[in-house]
């Protein structure tokens, strides 16, 4: 029977990995003016479609870009805070090795997905092969950690009960 606390730790680790990948997205948006220009243009077009030409001729687009950059930096910081919080909970519930393995795998997966969705980054066959090898290694680490630390964890739980 699966331990519900271990499942909760896995969920925390997956959320931590997703938050880490989101932090990367926000970081990339914050520092690359070319990437942030298009969203700024669309926001201005949505908010003021009738005067978009006048706005583009002025310095207002720079103000919108800088505002988006500040928002992205804030989102980057918030994503990292959430990631650290979820990762600490995952380690507390399921142990450091399990939390690290699941977090790394989730981060790897979400980084690829977000890169493809937000930045149209290619995912080649060689990338897929490398990802498979890395995931296999992480699975071996996870399996090895559960085999070697299983009895130790149960002894610790027994000691805490006394």
GROMACS elastic network, one bead per residue, 0.5 to 0.9 nm:
[ bonds ]
;  ai    aj funct       b0    kb
    2     5     6  0.87504   500
    2     6     6  0.76786   500
    2     7     6  0.76021   500
    3     6     6  0.52897   500
    3     7     6  0.65095   500
    3     8     6  0.87907   500
    4     7     6  0.50371   500
    4     8     6  0.61707   500
    4     9     6  0.86344   500
    5     9     6  0.61842   500
    5    10     6  0.86787   500
    5    93     6  0.61511   500
    5    94     6  0.70947   500
    6    10     6  0.62888   500
    6    11     6  0.87055   500
    6    90     6  0.85753   500
    6    93     6  0.64049   500
    6    94     6  0.51362   500
    6    95     6  0.88233   500
    7    10     6  0.50358   500
    7    11     6  0.62962   500
    7    12     6  0.86768   500
    7    93     6  0.89626   500
    7    94     6  0.81622   500
    8    11     6  0.50723   500
    8    12     6  0.62391   500
    8    13     6  0.86378   500
    8    90     6  0.75267   500
    8    93     6  0.73218   500
    8    94     6  0.80562   500
    9    12     6  0.50505   500
    9    13     6  0.61506   500
    9    14     6  0.86377   500
    9    86     6  0.88503   500
    9    87     6  0.86765   500
    9    89     6  0.69573   500
    9    91     6  0.70608   500
    9    92     6  0.77951   500
    9    93     6  0.51694   500
    9    94     6  0.50609   500
    9    95     6  0.82604   500
    9    98     6  0.84121   500
    9    99     6  0.68978   500
   10    13     6  0.50137   500
   10    14     6  0.61421   500
   10    15     6  0.85952   500
   10    90     6  0.65953   500
   10    93     6  0.87614   500
   10    94     6  0.73478   500
   10    98     6  0.78561   500
   10    99     6  0.67373   500
   10   102     6  0.65739   500
   10   103     6  0.81815   500
   11    14     6  0.51092   500
   11    15     6  0.61895   500
   11    16     6  0.85224   500
   11    86     6  0.88688   500
   11    90     6  0.77100   500
   11   102     6  0.89401   500
   12    15     6  0.51566   500
   12    16     6  0.61096   500
   12    17     6  0.86758   500
   12    83     6  0.89959   500
   12    85     6  0.89080   500
   12    86     6  0.51329   500
   12    87     6  0.64074   500
   12    88     6  0.85914   500
   12    89     6  0.65561   500
   12    90     6  0.50469   500
   12    91     6  0.87854   500
   12    93     6  0.89546   500
   12    99     6  0.82019   500
   12   103     6  0.84399   500
   13    17     6  0.61916   500
   13    18     6  0.86679   500
   13    83     6  0.85888   500
   13    86     6  0.64386   500
   13    87     6  0.55406   500
   13    88     6  0.86940   500
   13    89     6  0.81096   500
   13    90     6  0.53198   500
   13    91     6  0.80642   500
   13    98     6  0.86278   500
   13    99     6  0.55182   500
   13   100     6  0.74949   500
   13   101     6  0.85603   500
   13   102     6  0.58063   500
   13   104     6  0.84697   500
   13   106     6  0.76376   500
   14    17     6  0.50546   500
   14    18     6  0.62439   500
   14    19     6  0.86184   500
   14    86     6  0.86340   500
   14    87     6  0.87041   500
   14    90     6  0.89446   500
   14    99     6  0.87224   500
   14   102     6  0.64217   500
   14   103     6  0.55511   500
   14   104     6  0.86162   500
   14   105     6  0.81618   500
   14   106     6  0.53011   500
   14   107     6  0.76105   500
   15    18     6  0.50611   500
   15    19     6  0.61244   500
   15    20     6  0.85926   500
   15    82     6  0.86045   500
   15    83     6  0.72168   500
   15    86     6  0.66574   500
   15    87     6  0.81753   500
   15   103     6  0.79485   500
   15   106     6  0.79589   500
   15   107     6  0.89212   500
   16    19     6  0.50822   500
   16    20     6  0.61828   500
   16    21     6  0.86794   500
   16    79     6  0.88384   500
   16    80     6  0.86565   500
   16    82     6  0.70245   500
   16    84     6  0.69449   500
   16    85     6  0.77947   500
   16    86     6  0.51649   500
   16    87     6  0.54052   500
   16    90     6  0.84480   500
   16   103     6  0.62310   500
   16   106     6  0.80394   500
   16   107     6  0.77320   500
   17    20     6  0.50922   500
   17    21     6  0.62748   500
   17    22     6  0.86320   500
   17    83     6  0.69647   500
   17    86     6  0.89155   500
   17    87     6  0.82104   500
   17   102     6  0.79414   500
   17   104     6  0.64490   500
   17   105     6  0.75153   500
   17   108     6  0.76893   500
   17   109     6  0.84929   500
   17   110     6  0.72576   500
   17   111     6  0.87496   500
   18    21     6  0.51003   500
   18    22     6  0.61370   500
   18    23     6  0.85910   500
   18    79     6  0.89154   500
   18    83     6  0.78734   500
   18   103     6  0.83569   500
   18   106     6  0.64235   500
   18   107     6  0.56768   500
   18   108     6  0.88945   500
   18   109     6  0.84498   500
   18   110     6  0.57215   500
   18   111     6  0.78273   500
   19    23     6  0.61113   500
   19    24     6  0.87074   500
   19    78     6  0.88871   500
   19    79     6  0.51644   500
   19    80     6  0.66622   500
   19    81     6  0.87435   500
   19    82     6  0.66165   500
   19    83     6  0.51346   500
   19    84     6  0.88937   500
   19    86     6  0.88708   500
   19   107     6  0.79904   500
   19   110     6  0.89018   500
   20    23     6  0.50498   500
   20    24     6  0.65221   500
   20    25     6  0.89209   500
   20    76     6  0.88670   500
   20    79     6  0.65925   500
   20    80     6  0.62653   500
   20    82     6  0.86117   500
   20    83     6  0.58686   500
   20    84     6  0.87426   500
   20   103     6  0.89983   500
   20   107     6  0.63122   500
   20   110     6  0.87056   500
   20   111     6  0.83715   500
   21    24     6  0.51167   500
   21    25     6  0.65123   500
   21    26     6  0.88736   500
   21    79     6  0.86588   500
   21   106     6  0.86660   500
   21   107     6  0.56059   500
   21   108     6  0.77859   500
   21   109     6  0.86861   500
   21   110     6  0.58505   500
   21   112     6  0.86813   500
   21   114     6  0.74378   500
   22    26     6  0.62357   500
   22    27     6  0.84646   500
   22    75     6  0.85901   500
   22    76     6  0.74131   500
   22    79     6  0.65426   500
   22    80     6  0.86734   500
   22   110     6  0.80828   500
   22   111     6  0.77009   500
   22   114     6  0.76404   500
   23    26     6  0.51406   500
   23    27     6  0.60159   500
   23    28     6  0.85593   500
   23    72     6  0.89251   500
   23    73     6  0.89179   500
   23    75     6  0.71952   500
   23    77     6  0.73560   500
   23    78     6  0.81193   500
   23    79     6  0.52673   500
   23    80     6  0.62136   500
   23    83     6  0.88082   500
   24    28     6  0.60958   500
   24    29     6  0.85559   500
   24    76     6  0.73518   500
   24   111     6  0.78138   500
   25    28     6  0.51958   500
   25    29     6  0.62149   500
   25    30     6  0.85786   500
   25    72     6  0.87689   500
   25    76     6  0.80373   500
   25   111     6  0.82356   500
   25   114     6  0.72608   500
   25   115     6  0.76723   500
   25   118     6  0.79293   500
   25   119     6  0.88943   500
   26    29     6  0.50428   500
   26    30     6  0.59912   500
   26    31     6  0.87463   500
   26    69     6  0.88165   500
   26    71     6  0.88039   500
   26    72     6  0.50799   500
   26    73     6  0.66868   500
   26    74     6  0.86562   500
   26    75     6  0.64268   500
   26    76     6  0.52515   500
   26    79     6  0.86764   500
   27    30     6  0.50468   500
   27    31     6  0.63543   500
   27    32     6  0.85917   500
   27    72     6  0.68456   500
   27    73     6  0.66430   500
   27    75     6  0.86527   500
   27    76     6  0.60400   500
   28    31     6  0.55649   500
   28    32     6  0.60644   500
   28    35     6  0.81268   500
   28    72     6  0.88193   500
   29    32     6  0.56169   500
   29    33     6  0.75893   500
   29    34     6  0.88010   500
   29    35     6  0.60780   500
   29    36     6  0.57411   500
   29    68     6  0.86186   500
   29    69     6  0.71543   500
   29    72     6  0.66282   500
   29    73     6  0.86839   500
   30    33     6  0.75130   500
   30    35     6  0.86045   500
   30    36     6  0.71912   500
   30    66     6  0.88921   500
   30    68     6  0.75343   500
   30    70     6  0.72936   500
   30    71     6  0.82040   500
   30    72     6  0.53512   500
   30    73     6  0.60471   500
   30    76     6  0.86696   500
   31    35     6  0.86151   500
   31    36     6  0.83690   500
   31    69     6  0.74031   500
   31    73     6  0.89493   500
   32    35     6  0.54833   500
   32    36     6  0.64406   500
   32    37     6  0.87363   500
   33    36     6  0.51217   500
   33    37     6  0.59413   500
   33    65     6  0.77475   500
   33    69     6  0.85945   500
   34    37     6  0.52896   500
   34    38     6  0.73133   500
   35    38     6  0.63035   500
   35    39     6  0.76675   500
   35   119     6  0.84124   500
   36    39     6  0.56261   500
   36    40     6  0.62727   500
   36    41     6  0.87541   500
   36    65     6  0.64978   500
   36    68     6  0.73230   500
   36    69     6  0.74780   500
   37    40     6  0.50899   500
   37    41     6  0.61271   500
   37    42     6  0.87139   500
   37    61     6  0.82610   500
   37    62     6  0.87970   500
   37    64     6  0.88740   500
   37    65     6  0.63733   500
   38    41     6  0.50565   500
   38    42     6  0.62591   500
   38    43     6  0.86327   500
   39    42     6  0.50602   500
   39    43     6  0.60839   500
   39    44     6  0.85770   500
   39    65     6  0.84861   500
   39    68     6  0.85413   500
   40    43     6  0.51393   500
   40    44     6  0.62090   500
   40    45     6  0.85230   500
   40    61     6  0.69403   500
   40    62     6  0.87306   500
   40    64     6  0.59420   500
   40    65     6  0.57138   500
   40    68     6  0.72430   500
   41    44     6  0.52172   500
   41    45     6  0.60784   500
   41    46     6  0.86018   500
   41    52     6  0.86796   500
   41    56     6  0.83899   500
   41    61     6  0.72192   500
   41    64     6  0.84789   500
   41    65     6  0.86823   500
   42    46     6  0.60449   500
   42    47     6  0.85312   500
   43    46     6  0.50720   500
   43    47     6  0.60560   500
   43    48     6  0.83765   500
   43    64     6  0.84477   500
   44    47     6  0.51181   500
   44    48     6  0.57198   500
   44    49     6  0.71711   500
   44    52     6  0.66430   500
   44    55     6  0.80677   500
   44    56     6  0.88091   500
   44    61     6  0.77431   500
   44    64     6  0.79060   500
   45    48     6  0.54359   500
   45    50     6  0.81557   500
   45    51     6  0.83795   500
   45    52     6  0.58745   500
   46    49     6  0.58208   500
   47    52     6  0.88525   500
   48    51     6  0.56647   500
   48    52     6  0.59450   500
   48    55     6  0.86499   500
   49    52     6  0.53118   500
   49    53     6  0.85434   500
   50    53     6  0.78458   500
   50    54     6  0.88749   500
   51    54     6  0.53430   500
   51    55     6  0.62717   500
   51    56     6  0.86491   500
   52    55     6  0.50539   500
   52    56     6  0.59946   500
   52    57     6  0.84966   500
   53    56     6  0.51556   500
   53    57     6  0.61738   500
   53    58     6  0.87458   500
   54    57     6  0.51007   500
   54    58     6  0.64114   500
   55    58     6  0.51265   500
   55    59     6  0.71808   500
   55    60     6  0.56774   500
   55    61     6  0.67024   500
   56    59     6  0.71498   500
   56    60     6  0.68472   500
   56    61     6  0.59673   500
   57    60     6  0.82173   500
   57    61     6  0.84986   500
   58    61     6  0.72042   500
   58    62     6  0.86584   500
   59    62     6  0.54500   500
   59    63     6  0.67806   500
   60    63     6  0.50071   500
   60    64     6  0.63154   500
   60    65     6  0.85994   500
   61    64     6  0.50673   500
   61    65     6  0.60949   500
   61    66     6  0.85788   500
   62    66     6  0.60645   500
   62    67     6  0.84401   500
   63    66     6  0.51403   500
   63    67     6  0.60572   500
   63    68     6  0.85750   500
   64    68     6  0.61048   500
   64    69     6  0.84788   500
   65    68     6  0.51181   500
   65    69     6  0.60938   500
   65    70     6  0.86850   500
   66    70     6  0.62139   500
   66    71     6  0.85908   500
   67    70     6  0.51463   500
   67    71     6  0.62006   500
   67    72     6  0.85943   500
   68    72     6  0.60402   500
   68    73     6  0.85626   500
   69    72     6  0.50563   500
   69    73     6  0.62126   500
   69    74     6  0.86314   500
   70    73     6  0.50750   500
   70    74     6  0.61941   500
   70    75     6  0.85792   500
   71    74     6  0.50708   500
   71    75     6  0.61239   500
   71    76     6  0.85440   500
   72    76     6  0.59927   500
   72    77     6  0.85964   500
   73    77     6  0.62732   500
   73    78     6  0.85922   500
   74    77     6  0.51722   500
   74    78     6  0.61462   500
   74    79     6  0.85355   500
   75    79     6  0.59055   500
   75    80     6  0.84811   500
   76    79     6  0.51191   500
   76    80     6  0.62375   500
   76    81     6  0.86707   500
   77    80     6  0.51579   500
   77    81     6  0.62104   500
   77    82     6  0.86732   500
   78    81     6  0.50571   500
   78    82     6  0.61796   500
   78    83     6  0.84789   500
   79    82     6  0.51487   500
   79    83     6  0.59934   500
   79    84     6  0.86377   500
   80    84     6  0.61015   500
   80    85     6  0.84768   500
   81    84     6  0.52936   500
   81    85     6  0.61830   500
   81    86     6  0.86490   500
   82    85     6  0.50712   500
   82    86     6  0.60493   500
   82    87     6  0.83887   500
   83    86     6  0.52435   500
   83    87     6  0.59211   500
   83    88     6  0.84590   500
   84    87     6  0.50783   500
   84    88     6  0.60157   500
   84    89     6  0.85683   500
   85    88     6  0.52667   500
   85    89     6  0.63321   500
   85    90     6  0.86801   500
   86    89     6  0.50830   500
   86    90     6  0.60834   500
   86    91     6  0.86529   500
   87    91     6  0.61586   500
   87    92     6  0.85217   500
   87    99     6  0.69392   500
   87   100     6  0.80624   500
   87   103     6  0.74643   500
   88    91     6  0.51573   500
   88    92     6  0.61355   500
   88    93     6  0.86630   500
   88    96     6  0.87803   500
   88    99     6  0.86174   500
   89    92     6  0.50169   500
   89    93     6  0.61420   500
   89    94     6  0.84638   500
   89    99     6  0.89290   500
   90    93     6  0.52452   500
   90    94     6  0.58022   500
   90    95     6  0.71372   500
   90    96     6  0.77753   500
   90    98     6  0.83498   500
   90    99     6  0.54257   500
   90   100     6  0.86047   500
   90   103     6  0.87988   500
   91    94     6  0.54090   500
   91    97     6  0.78071   500
   91    98     6  0.75114   500
   91    99     6  0.52236   500
   91   100     6  0.77179   500
   92    95     6  0.58583   500
   92    96     6  0.75153   500
   92    99     6  0.87075   500
   93    96     6  0.89148   500
   93    99     6  0.85878   500
   94    97     6  0.82229   500
   94    98     6  0.61798   500
   94    99     6  0.63044   500
   95    98     6  0.57013   500
   95    99     6  0.60925   500
   95   100     6  0.85204   500
   96    99     6  0.51498   500
   96   100     6  0.58817   500
   96   101     6  0.84921   500
   97   100     6  0.51436   500
   97   101     6  0.60967   500
   97   102     6  0.85957   500
   97   141     6  0.79603   500
   97   142     6  0.70263   500
   97   145     6  0.66609   500
   97   146     6  0.88747   500
   98   101     6  0.52314   500
   98   102     6  0.61436   500
   98   103     6  0.83355   500
   98   141     6  0.83934   500
   98   142     6  0.58310   500
   98   143     6  0.89612   500
   98   145     6  0.72492   500
   98   146     6  0.79388   500
   99   102     6  0.53639   500
   99   103     6  0.58250   500
   99   104     6  0.83942   500
  100   103     6  0.50820   500
  100   104     6  0.59456   500
  100   105     6  0.85086   500
  101   104     6  0.52547   500
  101   105     6  0.62228   500
  101   106     6  0.86072   500
  101   138     6  0.57154   500
  101   139     6  0.76192   500
  101   141     6  0.72875   500
  101   142     6  0.63522   500
  102   105     6  0.51481   500
  102   106     6  0.60329   500
  102   107     6  0.84292   500
  102   138     6  0.79253   500
  102   139     6  0.87446   500
  102   142     6  0.81880   500
  103   106     6  0.51459   500
  103   107     6  0.59413   500
  103   108     6  0.84565   500
  104   107     6  0.50796   500
  104   108     6  0.60541   500
  104   109     6  0.85705   500
  104   138     6  0.81586   500
  105   108     6  0.51126   500
  105   109     6  0.61719   500
  105   110     6  0.86282   500
  105   134     6  0.83058   500
  105   135     6  0.64447   500
  105   138     6  0.72216   500
  106   109     6  0.50685   500
  106   110     6  0.60012   500
  106   111     6  0.83067   500
  107   110     6  0.52538   500
  107   111     6  0.58530   500
  107   112     6  0.85366   500
  108   111     6  0.52578   500
  108   112     6  0.64139   500
  108   113     6  0.88381   500
  108   131     6  0.79747   500
  108   135     6  0.89322   500
  109   112     6  0.53479   500
  109   113     6  0.63520   500
  109   114     6  0.86922   500
  109   131     6  0.84959   500
  110   114     6  0.58474   500
  110   115     6  0.81801   500
  111   114     6  0.52422   500
  111   115     6  0.58541   500
  111   116     6  0.84792   500
  112   115     6  0.51036   500
  112   116     6  0.61722   500
  112   117     6  0.86258   500
  112   121     6  0.82076   500
  112   123     6  0.75921   500
  113   116     6  0.52184   500
  113   117     6  0.61334   500
  113   118     6  0.85010   500
  114   117     6  0.50203   500
  114   118     6  0.56788   500
  114   119     6  0.75435   500
  114   120     6  0.87710   500
  114   121     6  0.88928   500
  115   118     6  0.55565   500
  115   119     6  0.51895   500
  115   120     6  0.62977   500
  115   121     6  0.54250   500
  115   122     6  0.82506   500
  116   119     6  0.57258   500
  116   122     6  0.65245   500
  116   123     6  0.74632   500
  117   120     6  0.57517   500
  117   121     6  0.78378   500
  118   121     6  0.81313   500
  123   126     6  0.81913   500
  123   127     6  0.60129   500
  123   128     6  0.69875   500
  124   127     6  0.51095   500
  124   128     6  0.63450   500
  124   129     6  0.86854   500
  125   129     6  0.60789   500
  125   130     6  0.85190   500
  126   130     6  0.60958   500
  126   131     6  0.84624   500
  127   130     6  0.50860   500
  127   131     6  0.60183   500
  127   132     6  0.85126   500
  128   131     6  0.50005   500
  128   132     6  0.60766   500
  128   133     6  0.86408   500
  129   132     6  0.50708   500
  129   133     6  0.62784   500
  129   134     6  0.86700   500
  130   133     6  0.51171   500
  130   134     6  0.61734   500
  130   135     6  0.85380   500
  131   134     6  0.50835   500
  131   135     6  0.59948   500
  131   136     6  0.84341   500
  132   135     6  0.50758   500
  132   136     6  0.59987   500
  132   137     6  0.85517   500
  133   136     6  0.50609   500
  133   137     6  0.62304   500
  133   138     6  0.86586   500
  134   137     6  0.50852   500
  134   138     6  0.62038   500
  134   139     6  0.86144   500
  135   139     6  0.60704   500
  135   140     6  0.85773   500
  136   139     6  0.50274   500
  136   140     6  0.62260   500
  136   141     6  0.86690   500
  137   140     6  0.50688   500
  137   141     6  0.62533   500
  137   142     6  0.85998   500
  138   141     6  0.50321   500
  138   142     6  0.61102   500
  138   143     6  0.85721   500
  139   143     6  0.60598   500
  139   144     6  0.84305   500
  140   143     6  0.50741   500
  140   144     6  0.59308   500
  140   145     6  0.84087   500
  141   144     6  0.50606   500
  141   145     6  0.59862   500
  141   146     6  0.85666   500
  142   145     6  0.51518   500
  142   146     6  0.62392   500
  142   147     6  0.86535   500
  143   146     6  0.52034   500
  143   147     6  0.61740   500
  143   148     6  0.86257   500
  144   147     6  0.51490   500
  144   148     6  0.60713   500
  144   149     6  0.83673   500
  145   148     6  0.52914   500
  145   149     6  0.57749   500
  145   150     6  0.78736   500
  146   149     6  0.54346   500
  146   150     6  0.54222   500
  147   150     6  0.56771   500
  147   151     6  0.83254   500
  148   151     6  0.74920   500
  148   152     6  0.79492   500
  149   152     6  0.50854   500
  149   153     6  0.60600   500
  149   154     6  0.86960   500
  150   153     6  0.53972   500
  150   154     6  0.65358   500
  150   155     6  0.89013   500
  151   154     6  0.51264   500
  151   155     6  0.62384   500
  151   156     6  0.87085   500
  152   155     6  0.51167   500
  152   156     6  0.62846   500
  152   157     6  0.87187   500
  153   156     6  0.50849   500
  153   157     6  0.62520   500
  153   158     6  0.86774   500
  154   157     6  0.50518   500
  154   158     6  0.62197   500
  154   159     6  0.86564   500
  155   158     6  0.50482   500
  155   159     6  0.61834   500
  155   160     6  0.86822   500
  156   159     6  0.50380   500
  156   160     6  0.62293   500
  156   161     6  0.87330   500
  157   160     6  0.51472   500
  157   161     6  0.63740   500
  158   161     6  0.51816   500
  158   162     6  0.66561   500
  159   162     6  0.53842   500
